[in-house]
Every structure is written in C-alpha cells, then in structure tokens.
Amino acid sequence: MIDLFYFVSPNARKIHMALEELDLPYAVRWVDITTGDQFAPQFLQVNPNGKIPAIVDHDGPGGAPVALFESAAILLYLAEKTGALLPDDPVARWEAICWTVWQVANQGPGLGQATHFLKYAPDGGHTDPYAQDRFRAEAGRVYRVLDERLAGREYLAGDMFSIADIACFPWTRLHRNHGVDVAEYPHVAAWSERIATRPSARAKIEDRRDEATKRFEYSAAQRAVLFPTAPEARS
Ligand SMILES: N[C@@H](CCC(=O)N[C@@H](CS)C(=O)NCC(=O)O)C(=O)O
C-alpha cells in the first residue's frame, strides 16, 4: 500500500495519474496546504521541504517502508518499482528522464510563478506589471519548447506514453492561468487532448476544499500560509 500525501494541485495530480496508470493500491492522505498541514511535524518527516506531493510506500525496497518527495523522484521511483512508464530503449529512456526533469526545473516553476502573478497576487498582480510580464513571457517560452518537442511525436519520448507525459500534462490543462491559450500551441493541444482520454487522467480524488478555496478566494490567513512575504520566524 502507498500513502499519497495530496492536495488539489497539478504536481499532486501527476502522482495520482501514475498510481492509476500502474494500478498500484494507494490511500489518499489529505494535506490542506492552505491551513498549514504541510508544516506538521509528522508530515515534515515524510517531506522535510513541507510540500505535496509525497508518498510513503509501505512495501519499499527490501519490503521496508520508504518516504519519497519531489514529484520527479516519485515518478522515477514508481517507474523503477514496476518496470513501466519508461521506454526500454536507452536513448528514449533518457529522453523521458530529461523531459521529466525539464518539467520540474522549467515548466512547473515558470508556470507556477505565472499563475501566482497573473491570478493570485494581491490586486490581481496589477501592482507588479514587471512580474506579470516576466512570467507571461516565461510561460510562452515553456509552451513553445514543449510544442516544438511534440511536433511529429505522439509523446514526449516518442511512441511510448511515459512519466514525462504524466509530469507535463496536468500543467497544460491549466493554460488559462498562465496567460496562455493552448490552442496557439497545436502540438501541445493535440497531445493534451489525447492524454485527457486516458482513464488515469479521468480518475478523481474527492475534493475536500471548501467552496471559497475551490474558487481560489483565499483568506488573509490562507495567504499568509501559502504566499508568505516575510522571512520565517525562527525561535
Ligand atoms: N518541485 C516540487 C513542487 C511541489 C510544490 O510546489 N507543491 C506545492 C503545491 S503544487 C505545495 O505543496 N505548496 C505548499 C507550500 O509551498 O507551502 C514537486 O515537483 O513535487
């Protein structure tokens, strides 16, 4: 059994998709990152970085429990554990790994900042046009790079659906949040629609957020937890 430490987010959705693709048994452990569950001592033992997703595989290497964090590491772990979702051909395999790492180093951070400054920042970010312009431009770059890679390919590593596709797909479903219309990137749009038909992409986890949080109408207290602007107080 695998514990999936989860909140509604494209990063957590990757791991949910991978577990569904691989048909591995899992239990969802809800971590409300808007109220600070990610800083609870018990959770920090699983992920000292205080972010979801994370997993505990109770049947880890040698049959012992293992805790893992960072979505790329978790995807690689699950692929290695099952011998699936990575091509056997060494070149295609390393291509899949490159695009998985690209996602966590480029697509996730760039689109995350675009979402922040275009959608969540105070006053809708209008007080900070530099940040909005900067990350709208970075979002455009990220979609262009992905589009060029997908031209003439069904999936990021070629013919085979892999963890690289699982890593990148959930973010592209949120293109409007990035100041982007995915239709302007036709290869990304077609690939994303193809993946959206997979049962793993349609699988649902109960959304335990309240209605205001679902609309991303965060209270001052939630903003202080999620978007701190002062250095951490250390005792
Ligand atoms: N590089 C990490 C990013 C994880 C991440 O940023 N998680 C966010 C949700 S998408 C989070 O837990 N935020 C809570 C916080 O920063 O306090 C990964 O790919 O797993």
The ligand as a MOL file (V3000), in Angstrom:
LIG
                    3D

  0  0  0     0  0            999 V3000
M  V30 BEGIN CTAB
M  V30 COUNTS 20 19 0 0 0
M  V30 BEGIN ATOM
M  V30 1 N 9.1230 20.6110 -7.0760 0
M  V30 2 C 8.0200 20.1210 -6.2760 0
M  V30 3 C 6.9770 21.2070 -6.1440 0
M  V30 4 C 5.9900 20.8940 -5.0270 0
M  V30 5 C 5.0850 22.0920 -4.7350 0
M  V30 6 O 5.4090 23.2510 -5.0700 0
M  V30 7 N 3.9510 21.8150 -4.0940 0
M  V30 8 C 3.0210 22.8610 -3.7440 0
M  V30 9 C 1.6380 22.5440 -4.2760 0
M  V30 10 S 1.6760 22.4600 -6.0640 0
M  V30 11 C 2.9230 22.9640 -2.2260 0
M  V30 12 O 2.9040 21.9700 -1.5410 0
M  V30 13 N 2.8290 24.1980 -1.6980 0
M  V30 14 C 2.6820 24.4200 -0.2910 0
M  V30 15 C 3.6780 25.4030 0.2450 0
M  V30 16 O 4.5150 25.8840 -0.5180 0
M  V30 17 O 3.6080 25.6850 1.4500 0
M  V30 18 C 7.4510 18.8500 -6.9090 0
M  V30 19 O 7.5320 18.7410 -8.1340 0
M  V30 20 O 6.9630 17.9750 -6.1770 0
M  V30 END ATOM
M  V30 BEGIN BOND
M  V30 1 1 1 2
M  V30 2 1 2 3
M  V30 3 1 2 18
M  V30 4 1 3 4
M  V30 5 1 4 5
M  V30 6 2 5 6
M  V30 7 1 5 7
M  V30 8 1 7 8
M  V30 9 1 8 9
M  V30 10 1 8 11
M  V30 11 1 9 10
M  V30 12 2 11 12
M  V30 13 1 11 13
M  V30 14 1 13 14
M  V30 15 1 14 15
M  V30 16 2 15 16
M  V30 17 1 15 17
M  V30 18 2 18 19
M  V30 19 1 18 20
M  V30 END BOND
M  V30 END CTAB
M  END
